[in-house]
Amino acid sequence: MGTPNPPLTFSLRKTGNANFGALGGIAAKDLQSELTAADALFNQHKYDESIAAYRSISSKAPALSVVNLQIAAAYRNKKDYDSAIAAYNDLLKVDPANEKARVGISETESERGNAQAAERALQTAANGPEAGREVYYTLAELKRAKGETDEAVRWYEKAAAADPAWGKPLYKLALSANTKGDPAAARRFFERVLAVDPLSPEAAEAKTALASLNK
């Protein structure tokens, strides 16, 4: 929240056709220039101008529906939460599996102080066919914050199963095991973090934790 999404990168095959398919007749370099300008407005906290710029891009290249994430972020910074949720839903209409949008809706509800709606949005997403690691992990974090440890563990496990090469949920499972007084299980989870995601921040933390457990 408060920072733009990573820049979009275009990889175009060279052909003799000047039409770029989903991008229509828009030159990729022109589109990238417009995206850069819109991001600059966002970073300058000129949210109304950035929203207009992103919407202009979306109207020219409807396939780039992902710009709705930036539109929603701008609205969240303006504390216009209804418009932010509407932007997320616009993205979900064309990309139902977009987890950033589903998590964003929950975060938006939380920002406006509606904790029940935030949890409900995540719970609905987590039980749906499009759920994935980000939804599971975010729901686990919410459950942990509420003190619902067993429920949190269940969702961390689902996040880890959804992406076995992701260290974040494994690290949280290790911490949970350690808190429950099961250092053997904690050690196994820490070791899995190091094995599957060795370059992550969690791996560095896991290494330190293992050194402490092995004393």
C-alpha positions as CSV (number, residue, x, y, z in Angstrom):
1,M,0.0,0.0,0.0
2,G,1.3,3.4,-0.9
3,T,3.8,2.2,-3.5
4,P,3.1,1.4,-7.2
5,N,3.1,-2.1,-8.5
6,P,6.2,-3.3,-10.3
7,P,6.5,-1.8,-13.8
8,L,5.0,-3.8,-16.7
9,T,7.4,-5.3,-19.1
10,F,6.5,-6.0,-22.7
11,S,8.1,-8.7,-24.8
12,L,6.9,-8.6,-28.3
13,R,7.7,-11.0,-31.1
14,K,8.9,-9.5,-34.3
15,T,6.4,-9.9,-37.1
16,G,5.5,-8.1,-40.3
17,N,2.2,-7.1,-38.8
18,A,1.9,-3.6,-37.2
19,N,-1.1,-4.6,-35.2
20,F,-0.1,-5.9,-31.7
21,G,-3.1,-8.0,-31.0
22,A,-4.6,-7.2,-27.6
23,L,-2.8,-3.8,-27.7
24,G,-4.4,-2.9,-31.0
25,G,-2.5,-0.4,-33.0
26,I,-0.8,1.2,-30.0
27,A,3.0,1.2,-30.1
28,A,4.4,-0.6,-27.1
29,K,6.9,2.3,-26.5
30,D,4.1,4.8,-26.4
31,L,2.1,2.7,-24.0
32,Q,5.1,2.3,-21.7
33,S,5.6,6.0,-21.9
34,E,2.1,6.7,-20.8
35,L,2.4,4.1,-18.0
36,T,5.6,5.8,-16.8
37,A,3.9,9.2,-16.8
38,A,0.9,7.8,-14.8
39,D,3.2,6.2,-12.3
40,A,5.0,9.5,-11.9
41,L,1.8,11.2,-11.1
42,F,1.0,8.5,-8.6
43,N,4.4,8.8,-6.9
44,Q,3.9,12.6,-6.7
45,H,0.6,12.0,-4.8
46,K,-1.4,13.5,-7.7
47,Y,-4.0,10.8,-7.3
48,D,-6.8,12.4,-9.4
49,E,-4.4,13.0,-12.3
50,S,-3.0,9.5,-12.0
51,I,-6.4,7.9,-12.0
52,A,-7.3,9.9,-15.2
53,A,-4.1,8.8,-16.8
54,Y,-4.5,5.1,-15.9
55,R,-8.1,5.2,-17.1
56,S,-7.0,6.7,-20.4
57,I,-4.5,3.8,-20.8
58,S,-7.2,1.3,-20.0
59,S,-9.6,2.8,-22.6
60,K,-6.9,2.5,-25.3
61,A,-5.7,-0.9,-24.3
62,P,-8.5,-2.8,-22.5
63,A,-6.3,-5.9,-22.2
64,L,-4.3,-4.0,-19.6
65,S,-7.0,-4.4,-17.0
66,V,-4.3,-4.8,-14.4
67,V,-4.0,-0.9,-14.2
68,N,-7.1,-1.2,-12.1
69,L,-4.7,-2.2,-9.3
70,Q,-3.1,1.2,-9.5
71,I,-6.4,3.0,-9.8
72,A,-7.6,1.2,-6.7
73,A,-4.4,2.1,-4.9
74,A,-4.9,5.8,-5.8
75,Y,-8.4,5.8,-4.5
76,R,-7.2,4.1,-1.3
77,N,-4.7,6.9,-0.8
78,K,-7.6,9.4,-1.2
79,K,-9.6,7.3,1.3
80,D,-12.3,6.9,-1.3
81,Y,-12.9,3.3,-0.4
82,D,-16.0,2.6,-2.4
83,S,-14.3,3.7,-5.6
84,A,-11.2,1.6,-4.7
85,I,-13.4,-1.5,-4.3
86,A,-15.2,-0.8,-7.5
87,A,-11.8,-0.7,-9.3
88,Y,-10.8,-4.0,-7.8
89,N,-14.1,-5.5,-8.9
90,D,-13.6,-4.1,-12.5
91,L,-10.4,-6.1,-12.6
92,L,-12.1,-9.2,-11.2
93,K,-14.7,-9.1,-13.9
94,V,-12.1,-9.9,-16.5
95,D,-9.6,-11.7,-14.3
96,P,-11.4,-13.6,-11.6
97,A,-8.2,-15.3,-10.4
98,N,-6.4,-12.0,-9.6
99,E,-5.4,-12.4,-6.0
100,K,-4.0,-8.9,-5.6
101,A,-7.5,-7.6,-6.3
102,R,-9.2,-10.0,-3.8
103,V,-6.6,-9.2,-1.1
104,G,-6.9,-5.5,-2.0
105,I,-10.7,-5.6,-1.3
106,S,-10.1,-7.0,2.2
107,E,-7.3,-4.5,2.9
108,T,-9.6,-1.7,1.8
109,E,-12.3,-2.8,4.1
110,S,-9.8,-3.0,6.9
111,E,-8.6,0.5,6.2
112,R,-12.0,2.0,6.6
113,G,-12.4,0.2,9.9
114,N,-14.7,-2.6,8.8
115,A,-12.9,-5.7,10.2
116,Q,-15.8,-8.0,9.7
117,A,-16.1,-7.1,6.0
118,A,-12.4,-7.5,5.6
119,E,-12.5,-11.0,7.0
120,R,-15.6,-11.9,5.1
121,A,-14.1,-10.8,1.8
122,L,-11.0,-13.0,2.4
123,Q,-13.0,-16.0,3.7
124,T,-15.2,-15.9,0.6
125,A,-12.2,-15.7,-1.7
126,A,-10.4,-18.5,0.2
127,N,-13.3,-20.8,-0.2
128,G,-13.7,-20.0,-3.9
129,P,-12.3,-21.9,-6.9
130,E,-9.9,-19.0,-7.7
131,A,-8.1,-19.0,-4.4
132,G,-4.4,-19.2,-4.2
133,R,-1.4,-18.6,-2.0
134,E,-1.8,-14.8,-1.4
135,V,-5.4,-15.2,-0.3
136,Y,-4.6,-18.1,2.0
137,Y,-1.6,-16.4,3.5
138,T,-3.4,-13.1,4.1
139,L,-6.3,-14.8,5.7
140,A,-3.9,-16.7,7.9
141,E,-2.3,-13.4,9.0
142,L,-5.7,-12.0,9.9
143,K,-6.6,-15.1,11.9
144,R,-3.3,-14.9,13.7
145,A,-3.9,-11.2,14.6
146,K,-7.2,-12.2,16.1
147,G,-5.5,-14.9,18.2
148,E,-7.2,-17.7,16.3
149,T,-3.9,-19.7,16.2
150,D,-5.3,-23.1,15.0
151,E,-7.2,-21.4,12.1
152,A,-4.2,-19.4,11.2
153,V,-2.1,-22.6,11.0
154,R,-4.7,-24.2,8.8
155,W,-4.5,-21.4,6.3
156,Y,-0.7,-21.1,6.4
157,E,-0.7,-24.8,5.5
158,K,-2.9,-24.2,2.5
159,A,-0.7,-21.3,1.4
160,A,2.4,-23.6,1.6
161,A,0.6,-26.3,-0.3
162,A,-0.5,-23.9,-3.0
163,D,3.2,-22.9,-3.5
164,P,5.7,-25.4,-2.1
165,A,8.6,-23.1,-3.1
166,W,7.3,-20.1,-1.0
167,G,9.1,-19.7,2.4
168,K,6.7,-17.2,4.0
169,P,4.0,-19.5,5.2
170,L,6.6,-22.2,6.2
171,Y,8.3,-19.7,8.3
172,K,5.1,-18.7,10.1
173,L,4.3,-22.4,10.6
174,A,7.7,-22.8,12.2
175,L,7.0,-19.9,14.6
176,S,3.6,-21.3,15.5
177,A,5.2,-24.7,16.2
178,N,7.8,-23.1,18.4
179,T,5.2,-21.1,20.3
180,K,3.3,-24.3,20.9
181,G,6.4,-25.8,22.5
182,D,7.2,-28.2,19.6
183,P,10.8,-27.3,18.7
184,A,11.3,-30.4,16.6
185,A,8.4,-29.4,14.3
186,A,9.7,-25.8,14.3
187,R,13.1,-27.0,13.2
188,R,11.6,-29.0,10.3
189,F,9.8,-26.0,9.1
190,F,12.8,-23.7,9.4
191,E,14.8,-26.3,7.4
192,R,12.2,-26.4,4.7
193,V,12.3,-22.6,4.4
194,L,16.1,-22.9,3.8
195,A,15.6,-25.7,1.3
196,V,12.9,-24.3,-0.9
197,D,13.4,-20.5,-0.6
198,P,17.0,-20.0,0.3
199,L,17.3,-16.4,-0.9
200,S,14.2,-15.0,0.9
201,P,14.2,-12.8,4.0
202,E,12.5,-15.6,5.8
203,A,15.5,-17.9,5.0
204,A,17.8,-15.5,6.8
205,E,15.5,-15.5,9.8
206,A,15.1,-19.2,9.7
207,K,18.9,-19.7,9.8
208,T,19.2,-17.5,12.9
209,A,16.3,-19.3,14.5
210,L,17.9,-22.7,13.8
211,A,21.1,-21.7,15.3
212,S,19.3,-20.7,18.5
213,L,17.3,-24.0,18.5
214,N,20.5,-26.0,18.0
215,K,22.3,-24.5,21.0
